[in-house]
Each structure stands twice: as structure tokens, then as C-alpha cells.
Amino acid sequence: MWPGGLAAVPAVALNDQAHQAKGLPAVIVDRTCFDCTPMKSLLTRLAAFVCYTLPLLAQEAEHAGGEHGGAATFLFEIVTLLIAAKIGGEIFERMSQPAVLGELIFGVALGNLHLLGLTFMQGFKTDEALILAAEIGVILLLFEVGLESNIDELMAVGGSAMLVAALGVVAPMILGYGVSSWFLPDHAWYVHTFVGATLAATSVGITARVLKDMRKMDTKEARIILGAAVVDDVLGLIILAVVSGLITSIAAGGTAEISLGPVLSIIGKAVAFLAISVVLGRALAGRVISWGSQAKVRGIPVVLTISYCFVMAGIAEMIGLAAIVGAFAAGLVLDQTHYVGYHELKEKKIEDLLAPISAIYVPVFFVLMGLRVDLSAFASLSVLQFAGALSVAAIIGKQVCSLGVLEKGLNRLAVGIGMIPRGEVGLIFAGIGATLMVNGEPVFSPETFSAMIVMVMVTTLAPPPLLKAVFSR
């Protein structure tokens, strides 16, 4: 790593002999400046390549068909999404914003090129191979969230964090249900419930980054936020499991009426799955991974870890829970002590070895979510009003959780603001809502999904400047 980080890397001249031998001009890349002409030129050319050349190649491969047409189409499509994700992420990182927003917004831009008469991106939205890659990405993402959480710390978060988490789930869910019922009076109860569940999600990664930059990670407010966020993840996944389970039951021919029996059954199933996963995971998974350190073949820790993640995600899906519940549970029980015997992990964490795999699959999910946003839906005033009301409800709902801070003298407003971001967790919930089907119709219509994406963007952009303002008082 260059001393001083990326900002300290000097201008680099790409004018070596090999470069000139190819007839390419010398390029000066100054990484200290986003507005410099070479960087703008590079991003512009990459954007043109992503927005036009690669999608056309994918379209041509699809039309050509044949034995290898499907594979070629997928390869061109996934390269399109990966480069788009990196361009968007780079731009937003340089603006001190989360890279995930850049990935999402670039996806929105690509997905709405048809409004300009360019229709070659339309096939991306329904490509089954891309959808599968995105699902693997979201499984890996929740697995990483579980890895970053600690079950012992979860059990010792304290009364304030527990109460903050509980209020931070209940209040947004009630407000979300109410807003959805008001704007979508003709929709079924499970649509309103899923809207509320999406508002209940919290993504603490953005808040943690801001607190770290401000050197506030050692404050009591930060510890309450981080502890509550982990509990919030668990509660949110249980709610997701219950709501998606009820919707799946309805889609399979069950009654659309709310009854206590199925709800308690799914809650019991979700809680039992998480409890058994933690107990058996600690007893068995850690031991198996530890045994792998005796193998001589390379890559054993990554293979065993990913395999455990996928097995748990598959079991969760098989018993009627969301796959991400299993992935989170898998990550929750693994810690660095299980990898002590591995030579390649003496100076690294398992997250470091998983990072290259996540870098391929996770961005596909975020860009694909952006592709599904229909900007033409915002031509309707009601959709804009719905998106605005959801954003307000999402922010107010998380402010209610600040009432759960029991200690005196703490900055309750900072705690409430720190719980606002929905980020990638909100996107995951919204994405599941857009794919769950009842009677051939998605739970989230294109208009509802687009409004949910706006809510996620607003609640992700607002907290960083608000936190800085609150802590500077």
C-alpha cells in the first residue's frame, strides 16, 4: 500500500515501451484529482464502452444463438454490470459517498436508456443467469455481514441497544404499513406489510464509516448504534422470513387472510433455525474448518467457508425461509479462531480471502437492482408523493428508536440519525419484494419498487452530513 493511502499516489505516466509499441499515446493518471482531464476522459470512455459497445455485443451474441450463444451473452452482460459498478462506485467514492449508491445509480441510468430509444439493455433485466449471479452476490453479502458480527457481542449489547433495535424495527414497520395503506388502498395487506418490513431494515456500514472518519467509534453513542444494528439485522431477517413465508404460502394456494397459526409457525421456524444454526455451527462447522488446515491443497479455507455458507443458505431456502437468513446465520458463528492453523491466514482475516469473490458477485446485485427502476413511473405525481412519504416515514421511524437510549447525558439524536441508513439491506428487502409472486404478479409493482429505491437512496445520503452536524454541536 502506498504510504498515505490512495490520495498520496503521485501522477503515473503510462508511457513505457510496451505501451508505446502498441501505438497507444502516453497517459498521465493523477489519482489525487477527480476533475483532471485524463481521469474524466478515462471514465467517459469506459462509460461509453459500458453503455453502448458491451450491450451491443451481448445483443449480437443472443441473436446469434447456437451452442455458445448463451454463454457469450452472459459474459458480455456481466462484464457490462461489473465495469458499470466500478465506474459508479469510483465517482461516488471520490464525492465521499458510499460506492453502493454509485453502483445503484449507474444501474438506474443503464436500465432507462430505452427512454432515449436505446433498447439493448432490456434483456439484462430478465436474464436468468444474471439474476442467479445477483442472488449469489446477496448471499455472500449477508454472509459477510454475519462474519463481521460477533455472537458474544450480540448477546451483550446492553439494555439500550436492545431497546433501540426493537423500537427501530417496530416504529418504521408501523409507519411503512400506514403509508402503503394510504397510497395503495387497493393492494393486499401483505404488500403493506412488506413495505413496512423494508423500512425496518438498517445498514450500519455507512454510519460506522462516518463515525470512524470522525474518530467517534469509541463513544457510547457509537457502541449503542453498532450493537443495536446487529440486533436490528437479526430482527429484520426474522420479520423478512415471516412475511416472505406467508406470501409464499398464499402464492401456493393458502388463504390470504391473516391468521395467528401460520405466523407463529414461521416465527418458530425462523427462531429455531437461527438457534440451531448457532449451536450446531459452533460445534461442527468450526471443527470441520479447523480440520481443513491439515490439507496440503491450496484454497481449502475459502472452499470450506463458501461451501458452509451455501449449504446453510440452501437449507434456509428449502424450509421456506429466505436464503439470506441462512447465509447470515452461517457467518454469525464463524470467527478467526477457526482459522488459526491456516498458513495463508496468519496475517489476514477470512474476509480478506473472500473479498475477490464478493467483488465479482455483489456489485451485480446492486446494478441489477438499479436496472429494474423505471424512471417513467415518476411521471406520475402519486408515485413521487409515495416515494417522498416513504422517505419521511423511514427517517421518522428511526428517530423513535432514540427514545430507547436509557443512559442520561447521551446524544439521543445522534443515535436516531445513526440508525437511518437502509443501504444494501433495504435494497435486498426491496429486491425480494420485487421477485416474490402472488397470482402471477410481483408483491412490489414496478412503481412501488421504484419508490422503495428512492427511499433507500434518500436514507443513505442523508445520515453522513446529519451525523457530522449533530456531533459538531
C-alpha positions in Angstrom: 0.0 0.0 0.0 1.4 3.5 -0.9 2.3 5.5 2.2 -0.5 7.9 3.0 -3.1 5.9 1.0 -4.5 6.4 -2.4 -4.6 10.2 -2.1 -0.8 10.2 -1.8 -0.1 8.2 -5.1 1.6 10.6 -7.5 0.8 11.0 -11.1 1.8 8.0 -13.1 2.9 8.1 -16.8 1.8 5.1 -18.8 4.4 5.6 -21.4 6.6 2.5 -21.1 8.0 0.8 -24.2 5.3 -1.9 -24.3 2.6 0.8 -24.1 4.1 2.8 -27.0 4.8 -0.3 -29.0 1.0 -0.8 -29.3 0.7 2.6 -30.8 -1.1 4.0 -27.7 -0.4 7.5 -26.5 1.2 8.2 -23.2 -1.5 8.8 -20.5 -0.9 10.7 -17.3 -3.1 9.5 -14.5 -3.3 11.8 -11.5 -5.1 10.0 -8.7 -5.2 13.0 -6.5 -7.7 14.8 -8.7 -11.0 13.6 -9.9 -11.6 16.7 -12.0 -8.4 16.3 -14.0 -8.9 15.8 -17.8 -7.3 12.3 -18.0 -9.5 10.9 -15.3 -12.6 12.4 -16.8 -11.5 11.1 -20.2 -10.9 7.6 -18.9 -14.3 7.4 -17.1 -16.1 8.8 -20.2 -14.5 6.2 -22.4 -15.3 3.4 -20.0 -18.9 4.7 -19.7 -19.3 4.7 -23.4 -17.9 1.2 -23.6 -20.3 0.0 -20.9 -23.4 1.9 -22.2 -23.0 1.0 -25.9 -20.3 -1.4 -27.0 -20.7 -4.2 -24.5 -24.6 -4.3 -24.5 -24.5 -4.4 -28.3 -22.1 -7.4 -28.2 -24.4 -9.1 -25.7 -27.4 -8.5 -28.0 -25.5 -9.8 -31.0 -24.5 -12.9 -29.1 -28.1 -13.5 -28.1 -29.3 -13.1 -31.7 -26.5 -15.4 -33.0 -27.7 -18.2 -30.7 -26.0 -21.5 -31.3 -24.2 -23.7 -28.9 -22.2 -21.0 -27.2 -24.5 -18.0 -27.7 -25.9 -18.2 -24.2 -22.5 -18.2 -22.5 -21.3 -15.3 -24.7 -24.4 -13.3 -23.9 -23.9 -13.8 -20.1 -20.2 -13.0 -20.3 -20.8 -9.7 -22.1 -23.6 -8.8 -19.7 -21.8 -9.5 -16.5 -18.7 -7.5 -17.7 -21.1 -4.6 -18.5 -22.5 -4.7 -15.0 -19.1 -5.1 -13.3 -17.5 -2.2 -15.1 -20.6 0.0 -14.6 -20.5 -0.8 -10.9 -16.8 0.2 -10.7 -17.3 3.5 -12.6 -20.3 4.4 -10.4 -18.5 3.4 -7.3 -15.4 5.3 -8.2 -17.3 8.5 -8.9 -19.3 8.4 -5.6 -16.3 7.4 -3.5 -14.5 10.5 -4.8 -17.5 12.5 -3.7 -17.2 11.0 -0.2 -20.4 9.0 -0.7 -20.9 5.2 -0.4 -19.9 3.2 -3.5 -23.1 1.3 -3.4 -25.1 4.4 -4.4 -22.9 4.9 -7.4 -23.5 1.2 -8.4 -27.2 1.7 -7.9 -27.5 5.0 -9.8 -25.4 3.7 -12.7 -27.7 0.8 -12.9 -30.7 3.2 -13.0 -29.1 5.1 -15.8 -28.4 1.9 -17.9 -31.8 0.5 -17.2 -33.6 3.6 -18.5 -31.7 4.0 -21.8 -34.9 2.8 -23.5 -36.4 6.2 -22.7 -33.8 7.5 -25.2 -34.7 4.9 -27.8 -31.8 2.6 -26.9 -33.4 -0.8 -26.1 -30.3 -3.1 -26.0 -30.2 -3.1 -22.2 -33.8 -4.5 -21.8 -32.7 -8.2 -21.9 -30.4 -7.7 -18.9 -33.4 -7.3 -16.6 -34.8 -10.8 -17.2 -31.6 -12.8 -17.9 -31.8 -15.8 -15.6 -28.0 -16.2 -15.4 -27.6 -12.6 -14.3 -30.4 -13.0 -11.7 -28.7 -16.1 -10.3 -25.3 -14.2 -10.1 -27.1 -11.4 -8.3 -28.6 -13.9 -5.8 -25.2 -15.4 -5.1 -24.0 -11.8 -4.6 -26.6 -11.0 -2.0 -26.0 -14.4 -0.2 -22.3 -13.5 0.0 -23.1 -10.0 1.2 -25.2 -11.2 4.1 -22.6 -13.9 4.9 -20.0 -11.1 5.2 -22.4 -9.1 7.5 -22.6 -12.2 9.7 -18.9 -12.6 9.7 -18.5 -9.0 10.8 -20.9 -9.6 13.7 -20.0 -11.4 16.9 -22.5 -13.7 18.6 -20.9 -13.0 22.0 -21.1 -9.2 21.5 -24.7 -9.7 20.2 -25.7 -11.3 23.5 -24.0 -8.5 25.5 -25.2 -5.4 23.7 -26.9 -4.0 26.7 -30.4 -2.7 27.5 -30.2 0.5 25.5 -29.0 -1.2 22.3 -31.8 -3.9 22.6 -34.5 -1.3 23.2 -33.1 0.9 20.4 -33.2 -2.0 18.0 -36.7 -3.1 19.0 -38.1 0.4 18.6 -36.1 0.8 15.3 -37.9 -2.1 13.9 -41.4 -1.7 15.2 -41.9 2.1 14.5 -40.8 2.1 10.9 -42.8 -1.0 10.2 -46.0 0.5 11.5 -45.3 3.8 9.7 -44.5 2.0 6.5 -47.7 -0.1 6.7 -49.7 3.1 7.2 -48.1 5.0 4.3 -48.5 2.0 2.0 -52.2 1.6 3.0 -52.8 5.2 2.3 -51.2 5.4 -1.1 -52.1 1.8 -2.2 -55.6 1.2 -0.8 -56.4 -1.5 -3.4 -53.4 -3.6 -2.6 -53.4 -6.6 -0.3 -52.3 -6.5 3.3 -49.1 -8.4 2.6 -47.9 -5.7 0.2 -48.2 -3.1 3.0 -46.5 -5.5 5.4 -43.6 -6.0 3.1 -43.3 -2.2 2.7 -43.1 -1.9 6.4 -40.5 -4.7 6.7 -38.3 -2.9 4.1 -38.5 0.3 6.1 -37.5 -1.6 9.3 -34.1 -2.6 7.8 -30.9 -0.8 8.9 -27.5 -0.7 7.2 -25.0 0.3 9.8 -21.9 0.1 7.5 -22.4 3.7 6.3 -22.8 5.0 9.8 -19.8 3.1 11.0 -17.7 4.6 8.3 -18.8 8.2 9.1 -18.1 7.6 12.9 -14.7 6.1 12.1 -13.8 9.1 9.9 -14.9 11.4 12.8 -13.0 9.4 15.3 -16.2 8.8 17.3 -16.1 5.0 17.3 -15.2 4.9 21.0 -18.2 6.9 22.1 -21.1 5.4 24.0 -23.4 6.6 21.2 -21.4 4.6 18.6 -21.4 1.5 20.7 -25.2 1.7 21.1 -25.7 2.3 17.4 -23.4 -0.6 16.4 -24.9 -3.0 18.9 -28.5 -2.1 18.0 -27.7 -2.5 14.3 -26.6 -6.1 14.8 -29.8 -6.9 16.8 -31.7 -5.0 14.1 -30.3 -7.3 11.5 -31.5 -10.4 13.3 -35.0 -9.0 14.0 -35.2 -7.7 10.4 -34.3 -11.1 9.0 -36.9 -12.8 11.2 -39.5 -10.4 10.0 -38.4 -11.0 6.4 -38.7 -14.7 7.0 -42.2 -14.4 8.4 -43.5 -12.1 5.7 -41.9 -13.9 2.8 -43.1 -17.2 4.2 -46.7 -16.0 4.5 -46.6 -14.7 0.9 -45.1 -17.9 -0.4 -47.9 -19.8 1.4 -50.5 -17.5 -0.2 -48.9 -18.0 -3.6 -49.1 -21.8 -3.2 -52.8 -21.6 -2.7 -53.2 -20.7 1.0 -55.6 -18.3 2.4 -54.9 -14.6 2.1 -56.4 -13.8 5.5 -54.1 -13.1 8.4 -54.2 -16.0 11.0 -52.2 -16.5 14.1 -51.3 -20.1 13.4 -49.1 -19.7 10.3 -47.5 -16.5 11.7 -46.4 -18.3 14.9 -45.3 -21.3 12.9 -43.0 -19.3 10.7 -41.7 -17.3 13.6 -40.9 -20.5 15.5 -39.2 -21.9 12.4 -37.1 -18.8 11.9 -36.0 -18.6 15.6 -35.4 -22.4 15.8 -33.3 -22.3 12.6 -31.2 -19.4 13.9 -30.7 -21.1 17.3 -29.9 -24.5 15.9 -27.6 -22.9 13.3 -25.6 -21.1 16.1 -25.4 -24.1 18.4 -24.5 -26.7 15.8 -22.5 -24.3 13.7 -20.2 -23.6 16.7 -19.9 -27.3 17.5 -19.5 -28.7 14.0 -18.7 -26.1 11.3 -15.8 -24.6 13.2 -14.3 -28.0 13.9 -14.5 -29.1 10.2 -12.9 -25.8 9.1 -10.2 -26.3 11.6 -9.5 -29.8 10.3 -9.1 -28.4 6.8 -5.8 -26.7 8.0 -4.2 -30.2 7.7 -4.8 -30.4 4.0 -1.9 -29.6 1.6 -4.0 -28.4 -1.4 -4.4 -24.6 -1.6 -7.7 -22.7 -1.2 -9.2 -25.0 1.4 -10.3 -22.2 3.9 -12.2 -20.4 1.1 -13.8 -23.5 -0.3 -14.9 -24.8 3.1 -16.2 -21.4 4.2 -18.1 -20.7 1.0 -19.5 -24.2 1.0 -20.8 -23.8 4.5 -22.4 -20.5 3.6 -24.1 -22.0 0.5 -25.3 -25.1 2.4 -26.9 -23.0 5.2 -28.5 -20.7 2.6 -29.8 -23.7 0.7 -31.3 -25.3 3.9 -33.0 -22.0 4.8 -34.5 -21.7 1.3 -35.6 -25.4 1.4 -37.5 -25.0 4.7 -39.3 -21.8 3.5 -37.0 -19.1 4.8 -35.1 -16.6 2.7 -31.6 -17.9 1.6 -30.0 -14.8 3.1 -31.2 -15.8 6.6 -29.1 -19.0 6.3 -26.2 -17.0 4.9 -26.3 -14.6 7.8 -26.5 -17.4 10.4 -23.5 -19.1 8.7 -21.4 -16.0 9.1 -22.6 -15.3 12.6 -20.9 -18.5 14.1 -17.6 -18.3 12.3 -14.7 -16.3 13.7 -11.0 -16.0 13.3 -10.2 -18.7 15.9 -11.4 -21.4 13.5 -8.7 -20.5 11.0 -5.7 -20.4 13.4 -4.0 -23.4 11.6 -4.1 -21.9 8.1 -0.7 -20.5 6.9 -2.4 -18.1 4.4 -4.5 -16.6 7.2 -1.7 -15.8 9.6 -1.7 -12.1 8.7 -5.2 -12.0 7.0 -8.8 -12.5 8.0 -11.1 -14.8 6.2 -13.0 -11.8 4.9 -9.8 -10.8 3.0 -9.8 -14.1 1.1 -13.5 -13.8 0.4 -13.2 -10.2 -0.9 -12.2 -11.1 -4.5 -15.2 -13.4 -4.9 -17.6 -10.8 -3.4 -16.1 -8.1 -5.7 -17.4 -10.1 -8.6 -20.9 -11.1 -7.5 -22.0 -8.4 -5.0 -21.9 -5.4 -7.5 -24.0 -7.4 -9.9 -26.8 -7.4 -7.4 -26.7 -3.6 -6.9 -26.5 -2.7 -10.6 -29.3 -5.1 -11.4 -31.5 -3.5 -8.7 -30.8 -0.2 -10.4 -31.7 -1.7 -13.8 -35.1 -2.6 -12.5 -36.0 1.0 -11.5 -38.4 2.5 -14.0 -37.9 6.3 -14.2 -41.0 6.7 -16.3 -43.0 5.8 -13.2 -42.0 9.1 -11.7 -44.0 10.9 -14.4 -46.9 10.1 -12.0 -47.3 12.5 -9.2 -48.7 9.8 -6.9 -45.5 7.8 -7.3 -43.4 10.8 -6.4 -45.6 11.5 -3.4 -45.4 7.9 -2.3 -41.6 7.9 -2.5 -41.5 11.1 -0.5 -43.9 9.8 2.2 -41.9 6.6 2.5 -38.7 8.6 2.9 -40.2 10.7 5.6 -41.7 7.7 7.4 -38.3 5.9 7.2 -36.5 8.8 8.8 -39.1 9.5 11.5 -39.4 5.8 12.3 -35.7 5.6 13.2 -35.9 8.7 15.3 -38.4 6.9 17.5 -35.7 4.4 18.4 -33.6 7.2 20.0 -36.2 7.0 22.9 -34.7 3.7 23.8 -31.4 5.2 25.0 -31.7 4.6 28.8 -28.4 6.4 29.8 -28.6 10.1 30.7 -26.4 12.7 29.0 -26.0 10.9 25.7 -26.8 12.4 22.3 -30.1 10.6 21.5 -30.4 12.5 18.2 -27.1 11.1 17.1 -28.3 7.6 17.9 -31.5 8.1 15.9 -29.7 9.5 12.9 -27.1 6.7 13.0 -29.9 4.1 12.6 -31.4 5.8 9.5 -29.4 4.3 6.6 -31.1 1.5 4.7 -28.3 1.0 2.2 -27.7 -2.5 0.9 -30.1 -4.1 3.4 -33.0 -2.0 2.2 -32.1 -2.9 -1.4 -32.1 -6.6 -0.5 -35.6 -6.4 1.1 -36.9 -4.4 -1.9 -35.4 -6.8 -4.4 -37.0 -9.8 -2.7 -40.3 -7.9 -2.7 -40.0 -7.4 -6.5 -39.3 -11.1 -7.1 -42.0 -12.7 -4.8 -45.0 -13.5 -6.9 -48.7 -14.0 -6.0 -51.1 -14.9 -8.8 -48.5 -14.1 -11.4 -48.0 -10.5 -10.0 -44.9 -9.3 -8.0 -45.6 -8.1 -4.5 -43.8 -4.9 -5.4 -45.1 -3.5 -8.7 -42.5 -1.5 -10.8 -43.9 1.7 -9.4 -43.7 0.5 -5.8 -40.2 -0.8 -6.3 -39.0 2.5 -7.8 -40.5 4.4 -4.9 -38.7 2.0 -2.5 -35.4 2.6 -4.3 -35.8 6.4 -3.8 -36.4 5.8 -0.1 -33.2 3.8 0.1 -31.2 6.4 -1.7 -32.6 9.3 0.5 -32.0 7.4 3.7 -28.5 6.5 2.6 -27.4 10.0 1.5 -28.9 11.9 4.5 -27.2 10.5 7.5 -23.5 11.3 6.9 -23.9 15.1 6.8 -26.5 15.0 9.6 -24.2 12.9 11.9 -21.3 15.4 11.3 -23.6 18.3 12.1 -25.0 16.6 15.3 -21.6 15.6 16.7 -20.1 19.0 16.0 -22.6 20.8 18.1 
